Amino acid sequence: MTPQTPVIDVLIARDGDAWRLYSAPRSWRTPFSLHADERGDVYPVGRPDIADLDRFMWETDSPFERRLTPDGGVEMVARGRSAVMLAQWLQELVRQGRRPSTGTSSGAT
């Protein structure tokens, strides 16, 4: 039996007031390469919505492994087609981190 490729092995965790996507050395990084640093990490990214992640992976019939972190982050491993689907979900978090923050105060001068 041959291993499934690609493999995504990432951790999303707090980094100060924001979130960072850490990629394991064996992880497929191509979907994030435009936004990644030399280690393959992406900062900042959006906060992970675990319920949305579970729903998306269930609806796309994409089994994966996940472990929650105490700070609200998540470690995820997906292989083959599931890795492609997880990359799609992670792209939205990368986009959220790239959007300029919009303040809620309306005190323009």
C-alpha positions as CSV (number, residue, x, y, z in Angstrom):
1,M,0.0,0.0,0.0
2,T,1.4,3.4,-1.0
3,P,1.0,6.4,1.2
4,Q,-1.5,9.0,0.1
5,T,-0.2,12.3,-1.1
6,P,-0.4,15.2,-0.7
7,V,-0.3,15.4,3.1
8,I,-1.2,18.6,5.0
9,D,0.0,18.7,8.6
10,V,-0.6,22.1,10.2
11,L,-1.2,23.8,13.5
12,I,-3.2,27.0,13.9
13,A,-2.4,28.6,17.2
14,R,-2.4,32.1,18.8
15,D,0.6,34.3,18.2
16,G,0.0,37.4,20.3
17,D,-3.3,38.9,19.4
18,A,-3.5,37.1,16.1
19,W,-3.4,33.5,14.8
20,R,-0.5,31.7,12.9
21,L,-0.6,28.7,10.7
22,Y,2.4,26.5,11.3
23,S,3.3,23.9,8.7
24,A,5.1,20.6,9.7
25,P,8.2,19.9,7.6
26,R,6.5,17.1,5.7
27,S,3.4,19.2,5.0
28,W,2.2,20.2,1.5
29,R,2.7,24.0,1.4
30,T,2.0,24.8,-2.1
31,P,-1.5,26.2,-1.4
32,F,0.0,28.8,1.0
33,S,3.4,29.4,-0.6
34,L,2.6,33.0,-1.7
35,H,1.9,34.0,1.9
36,A,4.3,31.8,3.8
37,D,7.6,32.7,5.4
38,E,10.8,30.7,4.9
39,R,9.6,28.0,7.3
40,G,6.3,27.6,5.5
41,D,4.3,29.4,8.3
42,V,1.6,32.0,7.5
43,Y,0.9,35.0,9.7
44,P,-1.6,36.3,10.4
45,V,-4.6,34.0,9.5
46,G,-8.2,34.1,10.6
47,R,-9.4,32.4,13.8
48,P,-10.3,28.8,13.2
49,D,-14.0,27.9,13.4
50,I,-13.9,24.3,14.5
51,A,-17.6,23.7,13.9
52,D,-17.2,25.1,10.3
53,L,-14.1,22.9,9.8
54,D,-15.9,19.8,10.9
55,R,-19.0,20.6,8.8
56,F,-17.0,21.3,5.7
57,M,-14.9,18.1,6.0
58,W,-18.0,16.0,6.7
59,E,-19.9,17.5,3.8
60,T,-17.0,16.9,1.4
61,D,-16.5,13.3,2.7
62,S,-13.0,14.1,3.7
63,P,-11.7,12.2,6.7
64,F,-8.9,13.9,8.7
65,E,-7.4,14.0,12.1
66,R,-7.7,17.0,14.4
67,R,-6.7,17.9,18.0
68,L,-7.8,21.0,19.7
69,T,-5.4,23.2,21.7
70,P,-6.3,25.0,24.9
71,D,-6.2,28.4,23.2
72,G,-8.9,27.6,20.7
73,G,-6.4,26.5,18.0
74,V,-6.3,23.2,16.2
75,E,-3.8,20.7,14.8
76,M,-4.9,19.0,11.6
77,V,-3.6,16.2,9.4
78,A,-5.2,15.2,6.1
79,R,-4.0,13.0,3.3
80,G,-4.8,12.6,-0.4
81,R,-8.1,14.1,-1.5
82,S,-8.8,15.1,2.1
83,A,-5.6,17.3,2.1
84,V,-6.9,19.0,-1.0
85,M,-10.2,19.8,0.6
86,L,-8.5,20.9,3.9
87,A,-6.3,23.2,1.8
88,Q,-9.4,24.8,0.3
89,W,-10.8,25.4,3.9
90,L,-7.5,26.8,5.1
91,Q,-7.3,29.2,2.1
92,E,-10.2,31.1,3.6
93,L,-8.3,31.6,6.9
94,V,-5.3,32.8,4.9
95,R,-7.6,35.3,3.1
96,Q,-9.1,36.5,6.4
97,G,-5.6,37.2,7.7
98,R,-4.8,39.3,4.6
99,R,-7.9,41.5,4.8
100,P,-7.3,44.9,6.3
101,S,-8.9,45.1,9.8
102,T,-11.9,47.3,9.9
103,G,-12.4,49.3,13.1
104,T,-15.8,49.4,14.8
105,S,-15.5,52.9,16.0
106,S,-17.1,55.6,13.9
107,G,-15.1,58.5,15.2
108,A,-13.8,59.9,11.9
109,T,-12.2,63.3,12.2
